[in-house]
Amino acid sequence: MKILKFTVFMLLACFTWINAKAQGKYGKTPEDSIQCILDLQSYQTEYRSSNYDIALVPWRKVFQNCPGASQNFYVHGVTMMRDLIGKTSDPAMKKARIDTLLMLYDMRLKYFSLKEDVKKDLYYRRAIDVQTYKPDDNKAIYEAYKIAIENNKDIDLIAAAKVMLAARELFEKNEITLEEFTDAYTTMSELADYQLKKDPQDTVKPQIKAGIEGAFLTTDAANCENLTKVLEARFNANKNNAEVVKMVVSLLTTKECTDNQLYYDGVEAYNKISPSPAASYGLARMYYSKNDKDKANQYFKEAVDTETDQLNKSKYYQEFGALYLKEKNIGQTINYARQSIAANPKNGKAYYVLGMAYAQVTGCGDDEVSKSSVYWIAVDQLVKAKQLDPSLAAEANKSISLFSQHFPLQGDAFFLDLLDGQKYTVKCGPINETTVVRTRKP
């Protein structure tokens, strides 16, 4: 009893001169502060002995009367609540203790000025506990992990995947809007891109990113009408923001929603912010599809002039050559196909385009051999095309079979002193190439 009285006396003496400070941290009055200190000591004694049921009584008093007294109070509280939750069978009591556990994180963040790394850790650990103890509450999981991510871009990327899985469930149950679901996807996707950029050698994160994309792109939300509706406002408000514009274009491209004005505007805006040969080429194709040939050619020239990768340059020429082939603009097709081959002599598709164009050249002389000679060099290109790119074999063989039917008759060639296998130079319009004579029998 004497020891207790001495302790109380000393506490009173201390709180006489720190009364103002104590009122904020340990209670409203000196007497409250003394009781707070006693309760702190009492619960800590039982806590150290793992007597959590007994420790809970004075711990609750601290929680109610002086919640700003100690950070360890919250650290210990989390440990006790997790232990007691595991031992509780009554559903109502378990729910109450789970709610208390989660409240401890919120109260600690409220009452203490924490370092950034501590705050980040608390948000993440709170999210993990939400998922652990409320596994069926997708709304709570979604919100907890979302807050954790907002406070830490270097968080484990698994957290972003959990947000998307929870968001998907909520969206499919009409518990969040299309805008909220799309916003969750774009935020989590951007987080994945950020982390992959920081650590490009990581082999796991690309798989997690694919999971994030799959959680969104396989739902009804990801149709062109919905995407355009949701993304249009964001794009219009962020036309000079490279990340937002890139996200809009990427998402529309992924879902093949490229035949609308938002996609066109997005590609053009991105090219202004971050010019690149690929973006210029995308614009060229876009304007070509809109039948605006002047702009198409402007951006195409910009693409091939600025592209330093010869394989890409070859692809641009070859693909644009194929477009002009469909229009039967044979001169331009041959020009682009040749430039494609010059940039990459192993581009089989370029030889295919060139062969198909050669077969459509007309006005090559008056005799039957001269008129038919273009089919020889057309077949030459197609043979080379399938040798370089076996995936072209089926289509190339069809055309070779067709063109061979237009080879000159053996008698017509013989009349001009030409025999099979003999060298022959074809000079006609844009063509000036040497091949060999091939004939057919009547």
C-alpha positions as CSV (number, residue, x, y, z in Angstrom):
1,M,0.0,0.0,0.0
2,K,2.8,2.4,0.8
3,I,4.4,1.7,-2.6
4,L,1.1,2.4,-4.3
5,K,0.7,5.7,-2.4
6,F,4.3,6.7,-3.2
7,T,3.7,6.0,-6.9
8,V,0.5,8.0,-7.0
9,F,2.3,10.9,-5.1
10,M,5.1,10.9,-7.7
11,L,2.7,10.8,-10.6
12,L,0.8,13.8,-9.1
13,A,4.0,15.7,-8.6
14,C,5.0,15.0,-12.2
15,F,1.7,16.0,-13.7
16,T,1.6,19.2,-11.7
17,W,4.2,20.7,-14.0
18,I,3.4,18.9,-17.3
19,N,-0.4,19.3,-16.9
20,A,-1.0,21.2,-20.1
21,K,0.9,18.7,-22.2
22,A,-0.6,15.7,-20.3
23,Q,-4.2,16.9,-21.0
24,G,-3.7,16.3,-24.7
25,K,-1.9,12.9,-24.5
26,Y,-2.9,11.2,-21.3
27,G,-6.4,12.6,-20.6
28,K,-8.4,15.6,-19.8
29,T,-7.3,16.1,-16.1
30,P,-4.2,15.1,-14.1
31,E,-6.3,12.4,-12.4
32,D,-7.3,11.0,-15.8
33,S,-3.6,11.1,-16.8
34,I,-2.6,9.1,-13.6
35,Q,-5.3,6.5,-14.4
36,C,-4.1,6.3,-18.0
37,I,-0.5,5.6,-16.8
38,L,-1.7,3.0,-14.4
39,D,-3.8,1.3,-17.1
40,L,-0.9,1.4,-19.5
41,Q,1.3,-0.3,-16.9
42,S,-1.4,-2.8,-16.1
43,Y,-2.1,-4.0,-19.6
44,Q,1.7,-4.0,-20.5
45,T,2.4,-6.4,-17.6
46,E,-0.3,-8.8,-18.8
47,Y,0.7,-8.4,-22.4
48,R,4.3,-9.4,-21.7
49,S,3.0,-12.6,-20.2
50,S,0.7,-13.2,-23.2
51,N,-2.3,-13.0,-20.9
52,Y,-4.3,-11.1,-23.6
53,D,-7.8,-11.8,-22.1
54,I,-6.7,-10.1,-18.9
55,A,-4.7,-7.4,-20.6
56,L,-7.7,-6.5,-22.7
57,V,-9.6,-4.9,-19.7
58,P,-7.0,-2.1,-18.9
59,W,-6.1,-1.9,-22.6
60,R,-9.8,-0.9,-23.4
61,K,-9.6,1.8,-20.8
62,V,-6.6,3.3,-22.5
63,F,-8.3,3.0,-25.8
64,Q,-11.3,4.9,-24.5
65,N,-9.6,7.5,-22.3
66,C,-6.2,8.3,-23.7
67,P,-5.9,6.9,-27.2
68,G,-2.9,9.1,-28.0
69,A,-0.8,7.9,-25.1
70,S,1.5,5.4,-26.8
71,Q,2.2,4.0,-30.3
72,N,3.1,0.6,-28.7
73,F,-0.4,0.5,-27.4
74,Y,-1.6,0.1,-31.1
75,V,1.2,-2.3,-32.0
76,H,0.3,-4.5,-29.0
77,G,-3.4,-4.1,-29.8
78,V,-3.0,-5.5,-33.3
79,T,-1.1,-8.6,-31.9
80,M,-3.8,-9.2,-29.2
81,M,-6.7,-8.7,-31.6
82,R,-5.3,-11.2,-34.1
83,D,-4.8,-13.7,-31.3
84,L,-8.3,-13.2,-29.8
85,I,-9.9,-13.3,-33.3
86,G,-8.4,-16.7,-33.8
87,K,-9.8,-18.0,-30.5
88,T,-13.3,-16.5,-30.9
89,S,-16.1,-18.7,-32.1
90,D,-19.0,-16.4,-31.5
91,P,-19.7,-14.6,-34.9
92,A,-20.8,-11.3,-33.4
93,M,-17.8,-11.1,-31.0
94,K,-15.4,-12.1,-33.9
95,K,-16.9,-9.3,-36.1
96,A,-16.5,-6.8,-33.3
97,R,-12.8,-7.8,-32.7
98,I,-12.1,-7.6,-36.5
99,D,-13.6,-4.1,-36.6
100,T,-11.5,-3.2,-33.6
101,L,-8.3,-4.5,-35.3
102,L,-8.9,-2.5,-38.4
103,M,-9.8,0.6,-36.3
104,L,-6.4,0.4,-34.6
105,Y,-4.7,1.1,-37.9
106,D,-6.9,4.1,-38.5
107,M,-6.5,5.4,-35.0
108,R,-2.7,5.1,-35.1
109,L,-2.6,7.0,-38.4
110,K,-4.9,9.7,-36.8
111,Y,-3.1,10.3,-33.5
112,F,0.6,10.1,-34.5
113,S,2.9,11.8,-37.0
114,L,4.4,8.9,-38.7
115,K,7.3,8.6,-41.1
116,E,6.3,7.9,-44.7
117,D,7.7,4.4,-44.7
118,V,5.8,3.5,-41.5
119,K,2.6,4.9,-43.0
120,K,3.1,2.9,-46.2
121,D,3.6,-0.2,-44.2
122,L,0.5,0.4,-42.1
123,Y,-1.8,0.9,-45.1
124,Y,-0.5,-2.3,-46.6
125,R,-0.8,-4.4,-43.5
126,R,-4.3,-3.1,-42.9
127,A,-5.2,-4.2,-46.4
128,I,-3.8,-7.6,-45.8
129,D,-5.8,-7.9,-42.6
130,V,-9.0,-6.8,-44.4
131,Q,-8.5,-9.6,-46.9
132,T,-7.6,-12.1,-44.2
133,Y,-10.5,-11.4,-41.9
134,K,-13.1,-10.2,-44.5
135,P,-12.4,-12.5,-47.4
136,D,-16.0,-12.1,-48.8
137,D,-16.2,-8.3,-48.5
138,N,-14.9,-7.3,-51.9
139,K,-15.8,-3.7,-51.3
140,A,-13.6,-3.5,-48.2
141,I,-10.8,-5.3,-49.9
142,Y,-11.0,-3.1,-52.9
143,E,-10.9,0.1,-50.9
144,A,-8.2,-1.0,-48.5
145,Y,-5.7,-2.1,-51.2
146,K,-6.6,1.0,-53.3
147,I,-5.6,3.3,-50.4
148,A,-2.4,1.3,-49.8
149,I,-1.5,1.7,-53.5
150,E,-2.3,5.4,-53.5
151,N,0.2,5.8,-50.7
152,N,2.9,3.6,-52.1
153,K,3.8,3.1,-55.8
154,D,6.5,0.6,-54.8
155,I,4.0,-1.7,-53.1
156,D,4.0,-5.4,-54.0
157,L,2.3,-5.6,-57.4
158,I,0.2,-8.5,-56.1
159,A,-1.8,-5.8,-54.3
160,A,-2.8,-4.3,-57.7
161,A,-4.0,-7.7,-58.9
162,K,-6.1,-8.0,-55.7
163,V,-7.7,-4.6,-56.4
164,M,-8.6,-5.7,-59.9
165,L,-10.1,-9.0,-58.8
166,A,-12.2,-7.3,-56.2
167,A,-13.2,-4.5,-58.6
168,R,-14.3,-7.1,-61.1
169,E,-16.5,-8.8,-58.6
170,L,-18.0,-5.5,-57.6
171,F,-18.6,-4.4,-61.2
172,E,-20.3,-7.6,-62.1
173,K,-22.6,-7.2,-59.1
174,N,-23.3,-3.6,-60.0
175,E,-21.7,-2.4,-56.8
176,I,-19.3,0.0,-58.5
177,T,-19.8,2.0,-61.7
178,L,-18.2,1.4,-65.1
179,E,-16.2,4.6,-64.5
180,E,-14.9,3.3,-61.2
181,F,-14.0,-0.1,-62.7
182,T,-12.2,1.5,-65.6
183,D,-10.4,3.9,-63.3
184,A,-9.2,1.0,-61.2
185,Y,-7.9,-0.7,-64.2
186,T,-6.1,2.3,-65.6
187,T,-4.5,3.0,-62.2
188,M,-3.4,-0.5,-61.6
189,S,-2.1,-0.9,-65.1
190,E,-0.1,2.3,-64.8
191,L,1.3,1.0,-61.5
192,A,2.4,-2.2,-63.3
193,D,4.0,-0.2,-66.1
194,Y,5.8,2.0,-63.5
195,Q,7.2,-1.0,-61.7
196,L,8.2,-2.8,-64.8
197,K,10.1,0.3,-66.0
198,K,12.0,0.4,-62.7
199,D,12.8,-3.3,-62.9
200,P,12.7,-4.5,-66.5
201,Q,14.5,-7.8,-65.6
202,D,11.7,-9.0,-63.4
203,T,10.1,-12.1,-64.8
204,V,7.1,-12.3,-62.4
205,K,5.6,-8.8,-62.8
206,P,4.8,-9.2,-66.5
207,Q,2.6,-12.2,-65.5
208,I,0.9,-10.1,-62.8
209,K,0.3,-7.3,-65.3
210,A,-1.3,-9.8,-67.7
211,G,-3.6,-10.9,-64.9
212,I,-4.5,-7.3,-64.2
213,E,-5.3,-6.7,-67.9
214,G,-7.3,-10.0,-68.1
215,A,-9.4,-9.0,-65.1
216,F,-10.6,-6.0,-67.0
217,L,-10.4,-6.9,-70.7
218,T,-12.5,-10.1,-70.3
219,T,-15.5,-8.3,-68.9
220,D,-18.5,-6.5,-70.6
221,A,-16.9,-3.2,-69.5
222,A,-14.2,-3.6,-72.2
223,N,-16.3,-3.1,-75.3
224,C,-15.6,-0.2,-77.7
225,E,-18.8,1.7,-76.8
226,N,-18.1,1.6,-73.1
227,L,-14.4,2.3,-73.4
228,T,-14.9,5.3,-75.6
229,K,-17.6,6.7,-73.3
230,V,-15.4,6.4,-70.2
231,L,-12.1,7.4,-71.8
232,E,-13.3,10.4,-73.8
233,A,-13.7,12.7,-70.8
234,R,-10.3,11.7,-69.3
235,F,-8.6,12.3,-72.6
236,N,-10.2,15.7,-73.2
237,A,-9.1,16.8,-69.7
238,N,-5.5,15.5,-70.2
239,K,-4.5,16.0,-73.8
240,N,-1.0,17.2,-72.8
241,N,-0.5,14.4,-70.3
242,A,1.7,11.7,-72.1
243,E,0.8,8.9,-69.7
244,V,-3.0,9.5,-69.9
245,V,-2.9,9.8,-73.7
246,K,-0.7,6.7,-74.1
247,M,-3.1,4.8,-71.8
248,V,-6.1,5.8,-73.9
249,V,-4.5,4.8,-77.2
250,S,-3.1,1.6,-75.7
251,L,-6.4,0.5,-74.3
252,L,-8.3,1.3,-77.5
253,T,-5.7,-0.5,-79.5
254,T,-5.8,-3.6,-77.3
255,K,-9.5,-3.9,-77.7
256,E,-9.3,-3.1,-81.5
257,C,-11.4,0.0,-81.0
258,T,-9.4,1.9,-83.6
259,D,-12.1,3.0,-85.9
260,N,-13.4,6.0,-83.9
261,Q,-12.5,9.6,-83.5
262,L,-11.2,9.2,-79.9
263,Y,-8.5,6.8,-81.2
264,Y,-7.6,9.2,-84.0
265,D,-7.4,12.1,-81.6
266,G,-5.4,10.1,-79.1
267,V,-2.8,9.0,-81.6
268,E,-2.3,12.5,-83.0
269,A,-2.1,14.0,-79.5
270,Y,0.5,11.4,-78.4
271,N,2.6,12.0,-81.5
272,K,2.7,15.7,-80.6
273,I,3.7,15.0,-77.0
274,S,6.1,12.3,-77.7
275,P,7.0,12.1,-81.5
276,S,8.1,8.7,-82.7
277,P,8.3,6.8,-86.0
278,A,5.7,4.3,-84.8
279,A,3.3,7.0,-83.8
280,S,3.7,8.7,-87.2
281,Y,3.1,5.5,-89.0
282,G,0.0,4.8,-86.9
283,L,-1.3,8.2,-88.0
284,A,-0.4,7.5,-91.6
285,R,-2.5,4.3,-91.6
286,M,-5.3,6.1,-89.7
287,Y,-5.6,8.9,-92.2
288,Y,-5.3,6.4,-95.1
289,S,-8.3,4.5,-93.7
290,K,-10.1,7.9,-93.6
291,N,-9.2,8.4,-97.3
292,D,-7.2,11.5,-96.4
293,K,-4.2,10.6,-98.6
294,D,-2.4,13.9,-98.2
295,K,-2.1,13.5,-94.4
296,A,-1.5,9.8,-94.8
297,N,1.5,10.4,-97.0
298,Q,2.7,13.3,-94.8
299,Y,2.8,11.0,-91.7
300,F,4.2,8.1,-93.7
301,K,7.1,10.1,-94.9
302,E,7.7,11.3,-91.4
303,A,7.7,7.7,-90.2
304,V,10.2,6.4,-92.7
305,D,12.4,9.5,-92.6
306,T,12.8,9.3,-88.8
307,E,12.8,5.5,-88.3
308,T,16.4,4.2,-87.6
309,D,15.5,0.6,-87.2
310,Q,15.7,-0.9,-90.7
311,L,13.4,-3.8,-89.8
312,N,10.6,-1.4,-88.8
313,K,11.3,0.8,-91.9
314,S,11.0,-2.3,-94.1
315,K,7.7,-3.1,-92.4
316,Y,6.3,0.4,-92.9
317,Y,7.1,0.3,-96.7
318,Q,5.8,-3.2,-97.1
319,E,2.5,-2.5,-95.4
320,F,1.9,0.7,-97.2
321,G,2.8,-1.0,-100.5
322,A,0.1,-3.6,-99.7
323,L,-2.4,-0.8,-99.2
324,Y,-1.6,0.8,-102.6
325,L,-1.8,-2.7,-104.2
326,K,-5.4,-3.0,-103.2
327,E,-6.0,0.3,-104.9
328,K,-4.2,-1.0,-108.0
329,N,-1.7,1.9,-107.8
330,I,0.9,-0.4,-109.2
331,G,3.7,2.2,-109.6
332,Q,3.5,3.2,-106.0
333,T,3.2,-0.4,-104.8
334,I,6.4,-1.4,-106.7
335,N,8.2,1.6,-105.4
336,Y,7.4,0.9,-101.7
337,A,8.0,-2.9,-102.1
338,R,11.5,-2.2,-103.5
339,Q,12.3,0.2,-100.7
340,S,11.1,-2.4,-98.2
341,I,13.4,-5.0,-99.6
342,A,16.3,-2.5,-99.6
343,A,15.8,-1.9,-95.9
344,N,15.4,-5.6,-95.2
345,P,16.3,-8.1,-97.9
346,K,14.9,-10.9,-95.8
347,N,11.3,-9.5,-95.7
348,G,9.4,-12.2,-97.5
349,K,6.1,-10.2,-97.4
350,A,7.8,-7.4,-99.4
351,Y,8.7,-9.8,-102.1
352,Y,5.1,-11.1,-102.1
353,V,3.7,-7.6,-102.6
354,L,6.2,-6.9,-105.3
355,G,5.3,-10.2,-107.1
356,M,1.6,-9.4,-107.0
357,A,2.3,-5.9,-108.3
358,Y,4.5,-7.2,-111.2
359,A,1.7,-9.5,-112.3
360,Q,-0.6,-6.4,-112.9
361,V,1.8,-4.4,-115.1
362,T,0.4,-4.1,-118.6
363,G,1.5,-2.7,-122.0
364,C,4.6,-4.8,-122.3
365,G,5.1,-5.1,-126.1
366,D,3.1,-6.4,-129.0
367,D,4.0,-10.1,-129.1
368,E,2.6,-12.7,-126.8
369,V,6.0,-13.4,-125.1
370,S,6.5,-9.7,-124.2
371,K,3.0,-9.4,-122.9
372,S,3.3,-12.5,-120.8
373,S,6.9,-11.9,-119.5
374,V,5.7,-10.0,-116.4
375,Y,4.4,-13.3,-115.0
376,W,7.9,-14.8,-115.1
377,I,9.3,-12.1,-112.8
378,A,6.1,-12.1,-110.7
379,V,6.6,-15.8,-110.0
380,D,10.3,-15.2,-109.3
381,Q,9.3,-12.8,-106.5
382,L,6.6,-15.2,-105.1
383,V,9.1,-18.1,-105.0
384,K,11.5,-15.9,-103.0
385,A,8.7,-14.7,-100.7
386,K,7.8,-18.2,-99.6
387,Q,11.4,-19.2,-99.2
388,L,12.0,-16.3,-96.8
389,D,8.7,-16.5,-95.1
390,P,7.2,-20.1,-95.1
391,S,3.9,-18.7,-93.6
392,L,3.3,-17.2,-97.1
393,A,3.6,-20.6,-98.9
394,A,-0.1,-21.3,-99.3
395,E,-1.0,-17.9,-100.7
396,A,2.1,-17.7,-102.8
397,N,1.5,-21.2,-104.3
398,K,-2.0,-20.3,-105.3
399,S,-0.8,-17.2,-107.2
400,I,2.1,-19.1,-108.7
401,S,-0.3,-21.7,-110.1
402,L,-2.5,-18.9,-111.5
403,F,0.3,-16.9,-113.0
404,S,1.9,-20.0,-114.6
405,Q,-1.2,-20.4,-116.7
406,H,-0.4,-17.1,-118.4
407,F,3.1,-18.1,-119.4
408,P,3.6,-17.9,-123.2
409,L,2.9,-20.9,-125.3
410,Q,5.9,-23.0,-126.2
411,G,5.3,-22.3,-129.9
412,D,5.1,-18.6,-129.5
413,A,8.4,-18.6,-127.7
414,F,10.0,-20.9,-130.3
415,F,8.9,-18.5,-133.1
416,L,11.0,-15.8,-131.4
417,D,13.9,-18.1,-131.0
418,L,13.3,-18.4,-127.2
419,L,13.8,-21.7,-125.3
420,D,12.9,-22.7,-121.7
421,G,15.7,-21.7,-119.3
422,Q,17.1,-19.0,-121.6
423,K,17.8,-15.6,-119.9
424,Y,15.3,-12.9,-120.8
425,T,15.2,-9.2,-119.7
426,V,11.8,-7.8,-119.0
427,K,11.6,-4.0,-119.8
428,C,8.2,-2.6,-119.2
429,G,7.2,0.5,-117.3
430,P,8.8,0.4,-113.9
431,I,10.3,-3.1,-114.6
432,N,13.8,-3.7,-115.9
433,E,14.8,-7.2,-114.6
434,T,16.3,-10.4,-116.0
435,T,14.6,-13.7,-115.6
436,V,14.4,-17.0,-117.5
437,V,12.0,-18.2,-120.2
438,R,9.3,-20.6,-119.1
439,T,6.6,-21.8,-121.4
440,R,3.5,-23.9,-121.4
441,K,2.1,-26.4,-123.8
442,P,-1.3,-25.8,-125.5
